[in-house]
Amino acid sequence: MQVLIRHSLPEKLVLPIGYHHILQAIIYQSLNPSFGYSGYIHETGIGEGERRYKFFTFSLLQGKYEIRDRKIVFRDV
């Protein structure tokens, strides 16, 4: 399954080069914590026996950006 998220930035967004863990944290935090599901899928994953599958892989973020001092700076304009 693929999810496409479009977002407008009111100001610049600065991320480290290795930003995937930040995206993953945003998704986990958006899950309803009262179900306890986010902790389970992060720590345990889904599967049987020794085979466990984690939930998220990411493509590169797209948009207007520049790289400065090992950081990616995204802008809407």
Secondary structure, 3 states (H helix, E strand, C coil): CCCCCCCCCCCCEEEECCCHHHHHHHHHHHCCHHHCHHHHHHHCCEEECCEEECCCCCCCCCCEEEEECCEEEEECC
